[in-house]
Amino acid sequence: MSDQQAFAELYDRTSARVFGLILRVLHDPGYAEETTQEVYLQIWRTATSFDPTKGSAVTWLMTLAHRRAVDRVRAEQAHTQREVAYGVRVLGNEFDEVTEEVERRLEQQAVQRGLSTLTETQREAISLAYYGGRTYAEVAQHLGIGLPTVKSRIRDGLTRLKKSLGVT
């Protein structure tokens, strides 16, 4: 039997097991196929390094497959970490801070425009409750009106504000 025939027989008998082990480690069929191919290429190139006194051929093969799969996971993790580090280095935190400040100002302007669509009594009740940090009961006491009236003004005002902001 030639080396190629022996290798083909080895592949036919073991490839499903090797692929299954690698797939369990990598969780990605595409990467598992590539890694399985790399394992059999390694076996073809290094078959002379197999020592039957250290274990069976299947044990050696599965050990190589597991190591290659773990190496692939580590390489992918390292790649991801490098990309994240690069992004932080290139973009930095300034971009995020500027973006957040712009978004905050735009939201603030939208809320101010929305507040201008409310009646004076709704705007006053909402301002006391949300900007003044007062409870509904405190707003009622401050305005000298009943609690149900305050709740209605705030509810109606928030409904109108929500519509003006385009929130559904």
C-alpha positions as CSV (number, residue, x, y, z in Angstrom):
1,M,0.0,0.0,0.0
2,S,1.4,3.4,-0.9
3,D,1.6,6.4,1.5
4,Q,-1.2,8.2,-0.4
5,Q,-3.5,5.2,-0.1
6,A,-2.7,4.8,3.7
7,F,-3.3,8.5,4.2
8,A,-6.6,8.3,2.3
9,E,-7.7,5.4,4.5
10,L,-6.6,7.2,7.7
11,Y,-8.6,10.3,6.5
12,D,-11.7,8.2,5.7
13,R,-11.6,6.5,9.1
14,T,-10.9,9.5,11.3
15,S,-12.0,12.8,9.6
16,A,-15.5,12.8,11.0
17,R,-14.1,12.5,14.6
18,V,-11.4,15.1,14.0
19,F,-13.9,17.5,12.5
20,G,-16.3,16.9,15.3
21,L,-13.7,17.6,18.0
22,I,-12.6,20.8,16.2
23,L,-16.1,22.0,15.7
24,R,-16.8,21.6,19.4
25,V,-13.9,23.8,20.2
26,L,-14.4,26.4,17.4
27,H,-18.2,26.5,17.1
28,D,-17.9,27.6,13.4
29,P,-18.2,25.0,10.6
30,G,-16.1,27.1,8.2
31,Y,-13.2,27.5,10.6
32,A,-13.6,23.8,11.6
33,E,-13.2,22.7,8.0
34,E,-10.1,24.8,7.5
35,T,-8.6,23.6,10.7
36,T,-9.3,20.0,9.9
37,Q,-7.6,20.4,6.6
38,E,-4.6,22.0,8.4
39,V,-4.4,19.0,10.8
40,Y,-4.3,16.5,8.0
41,L,-1.7,18.5,6.2
42,Q,0.4,18.6,9.4
43,I,0.0,14.8,9.7
44,W,1.1,14.3,6.1
45,R,4.2,16.4,6.7
46,T,5.1,15.1,10.1
47,A,4.0,11.5,10.0
48,T,7.6,10.4,10.7
49,S,7.5,12.1,14.1
50,F,4.7,9.8,15.3
51,D,6.0,7.5,18.1
52,P,3.8,4.5,18.7
53,T,5.4,3.9,22.1
54,K,3.8,7.1,23.4
55,G,0.2,6.2,22.4
56,S,-2.0,5.2,19.5
57,A,-2.2,6.9,16.2
58,V,-5.8,8.1,16.9
59,T,-4.7,9.6,20.2
60,W,-1.8,11.4,18.4
61,L,-4.2,12.6,15.7
62,M,-6.8,13.9,18.2
63,T,-4.2,15.6,20.3
64,L,-2.9,17.4,17.2
65,A,-6.5,18.4,16.2
66,H,-7.3,19.7,19.7
67,R,-4.1,21.7,19.9
68,R,-4.7,23.2,16.4
69,A,-8.3,24.1,17.3
70,V,-7.2,25.8,20.6
71,D,-4.4,27.6,18.7
72,R,-7.1,28.9,16.2
73,V,-9.3,30.2,19.1
74,R,-6.3,32.0,20.6
75,A,-5.3,33.5,17.3
76,E,-8.9,34.8,16.7
77,Q,-9.0,36.2,20.2
78,A,-5.6,37.9,19.7
79,H,-6.8,39.3,16.4
80,T,-9.9,40.7,18.0
81,Q,-7.9,42.3,20.8
82,R,-5.5,43.9,18.4
83,E,-8.4,45.4,16.4
84,V,-10.0,46.8,19.5
85,A,-6.7,48.2,20.7
86,Y,-6.1,49.7,17.3
87,G,-9.6,51.3,17.3
88,V,-9.1,52.8,20.7
89,R,-5.6,54.1,19.7
90,V,-6.7,55.5,16.3
91,L,-10.2,56.8,17.3
92,G,-9.5,57.5,20.9
93,N,-12.0,58.6,23.4
94,E,-12.3,62.1,22.1
95,F,-14.5,61.0,19.2
96,D,-16.9,59.3,21.6
97,E,-17.0,62.3,23.9
98,V,-17.6,64.7,21.0
99,T,-20.3,62.5,19.6
100,E,-22.0,62.1,23.0
101,E,-21.9,65.8,23.6
102,V,-23.4,66.6,20.2
103,E,-26.2,64.0,20.8
104,R,-26.9,65.4,24.2
105,R,-27.2,68.9,22.9
106,L,-29.5,67.8,20.1
107,E,-31.7,65.9,22.5
108,Q,-31.8,69.0,24.8
109,Q,-32.8,71.2,21.9
110,A,-35.5,68.8,20.9
111,V,-36.9,68.7,24.4
112,Q,-36.9,72.5,24.7
113,R,-38.8,72.7,21.4
114,G,-41.2,70.1,22.7
115,L,-41.7,72.0,25.9
116,S,-42.6,75.1,24.0
117,T,-45.6,73.2,22.5
118,L,-47.1,72.6,25.9
119,T,-49.5,74.9,27.7
120,E,-48.1,77.1,30.4
121,T,-49.7,75.0,33.2
122,Q,-48.3,71.7,31.7
123,R,-44.8,73.2,31.2
124,E,-44.8,74.5,34.8
125,A,-46.0,71.2,36.4
126,I,-43.5,69.2,34.3
127,S,-40.6,71.6,35.1
128,L,-41.3,71.4,38.8
129,A,-41.5,67.6,38.8
130,Y,-38.7,66.7,36.4
131,Y,-36.3,69.6,36.6
132,G,-37.1,70.6,40.1
133,G,-37.1,67.1,41.4
134,R,-40.4,67.5,43.3
135,T,-43.0,64.8,43.8
136,Y,-46.4,65.2,42.4
137,A,-47.7,66.1,45.9
138,E,-45.0,68.7,46.3
139,V,-45.9,70.2,42.9
140,A,-49.6,70.3,43.9
141,Q,-48.7,72.0,47.2
142,H,-46.4,74.5,45.4
143,L,-49.0,75.4,42.8
144,G,-51.8,75.4,45.3
145,I,-53.9,72.9,43.2
146,G,-55.2,69.4,43.8
147,L,-53.1,66.3,43.3
148,P,-55.4,64.9,40.6
149,T,-55.0,68.1,38.6
150,V,-51.2,68.0,38.8
151,K,-51.2,64.3,37.7
152,S,-53.5,65.2,34.7
153,R,-51.4,68.2,33.6
154,I,-48.2,66.2,33.8
155,R,-49.7,63.1,32.0
156,D,-51.2,65.2,29.3
157,G,-48.0,67.3,28.9
158,L,-45.8,64.3,28.7
159,T,-48.1,62.8,26.1
160,R,-47.9,65.9,24.0
161,L,-44.1,66.1,24.6
162,K,-43.7,62.5,23.5
163,K,-45.6,63.2,20.2
164,S,-43.5,66.3,19.5
165,L,-40.3,64.3,20.0
166,G,-41.7,61.6,17.6
167,V,-41.6,58.9,20.3
168,T,-44.2,56.2,19.9
